[in-house]
């Protein structure tokens, strides 16, 4: 199973997508970055929102301080707790790979 993203985090996700991909401005239309757009995108991907729960927060607190991005740390924690595989090319996230956390690059 691939990790889905918390719908409650959509502003941070959209901001990261926009600022992280300024070299590809055609990927996203800022005017479309609202809740309806996000829900439609999740639907097209066949993804299910995964809210950030207390057990995810506990896992964030247990993570080694390898990665400083709080959003990425939340994804790592959610994937660990939910026993999901996280797909990424982020070399810092790859360093968290373990028996409890599976990551594919």
C-alpha positions as CSV (number, residue, x, y, z in Angstrom):
1,X,0.0,0.0,0.0
2,X,1.2,3.5,-0.8
3,X,1.0,6.2,1.9
4,X,-1.9,8.6,1.4
5,X,-1.7,12.2,2.6
6,X,-3.7,13.9,5.4
7,X,-6.3,16.2,3.9
8,X,-5.9,18.4,6.9
9,X,-2.4,19.1,5.7
10,X,-3.4,20.2,2.2
11,X,-2.2,23.9,2.5
12,X,1.3,22.7,3.5
13,X,1.3,20.1,0.8
14,X,0.3,22.5,-1.9
15,X,2.8,25.0,-0.7
16,X,5.6,22.4,-0.8
17,X,4.5,21.3,-4.3
18,X,4.4,24.9,-5.6
19,X,7.6,26.1,-4.1
20,X,9.5,22.8,-4.6
21,X,8.6,22.6,-8.3
22,X,9.0,26.2,-9.5
23,X,11.1,24.9,-12.3
24,X,7.9,23.2,-13.6
25,X,5.2,25.9,-13.1
26,X,3.0,24.1,-15.6
27,X,2.5,21.2,-13.1
28,X,0.2,23.2,-10.9
29,X,-2.2,26.1,-11.2
30,X,-2.2,28.2,-7.9
31,X,-5.8,29.2,-8.6
32,X,-6.8,25.5,-8.5
33,X,-5.2,24.9,-5.0
34,X,-8.4,24.7,-3.0
35,X,-10.1,21.8,-1.2
36,X,-12.2,20.7,-4.2
37,X,-9.0,20.6,-6.4
38,X,-7.2,18.5,-3.7
39,X,-10.2,16.1,-3.3
40,X,-10.4,15.7,-7.1
41,X,-6.7,15.0,-7.3
42,X,-6.9,12.3,-4.6
43,X,-9.8,10.8,-6.4
44,X,-7.9,10.6,-9.7
45,X,-5.0,9.0,-7.9
46,X,-7.2,6.5,-6.1
47,X,-5.7,7.8,-2.9
48,X,-7.4,7.9,0.5
49,X,-6.7,10.8,3.0
50,X,-4.9,9.7,6.1
51,X,-5.4,12.1,9.0
52,X,-2.6,12.8,11.4
53,X,-3.4,10.9,14.6
54,X,-1.9,10.9,18.1
55,X,0.0,7.6,17.4
56,X,1.6,9.3,14.4
57,X,2.6,12.3,16.6
58,X,4.2,9.8,19.1
59,X,6.2,8.3,16.2
60,X,7.4,11.7,15.0
61,X,8.8,12.3,18.5
62,X,10.7,9.0,18.4
63,X,12.3,9.7,15.0
64,X,16.0,10.4,14.9
65,X,16.8,14.0,13.9
66,X,18.0,13.1,10.4
67,X,15.4,15.0,8.5
68,X,14.4,18.5,9.6
69,X,11.3,19.0,7.4
70,X,8.3,18.5,9.8
71,X,6.0,17.6,6.9
72,X,8.4,14.8,5.7
73,X,8.8,13.6,9.3
74,X,5.0,13.3,9.6
75,X,4.9,11.2,6.4
76,X,7.7,9.0,7.7
77,X,5.8,8.5,11.0
78,X,2.5,7.8,9.3
79,X,4.1,5.2,7.0
80,X,5.8,3.6,9.9
81,X,2.7,3.4,12.1
82,X,0.4,2.3,9.3
83,X,3.0,-0.2,7.9
84,X,2.9,1.4,4.5
85,X,5.6,1.8,1.9
86,X,6.7,5.4,1.2
87,X,7.8,6.2,-2.3
88,X,10.4,9.1,-2.4
89,X,13.6,10.3,-3.9
90,X,14.5,12.3,-0.8
91,X,17.9,10.9,0.4
92,X,17.2,12.0,4.0
93,X,14.0,10.0,4.1
94,X,15.8,7.0,2.6
95,X,18.1,7.1,5.7
96,X,15.1,6.2,7.9
97,X,14.6,2.8,6.1
98,X,14.3,-0.1,8.6
99,X,12.3,-3.2,9.4
100,X,9.5,-0.9,10.6
101,X,9.7,1.6,7.8
102,X,9.9,0.6,4.2
103,X,10.8,3.1,1.6
104,X,11.2,2.9,-2.2
105,X,13.2,5.3,-4.2
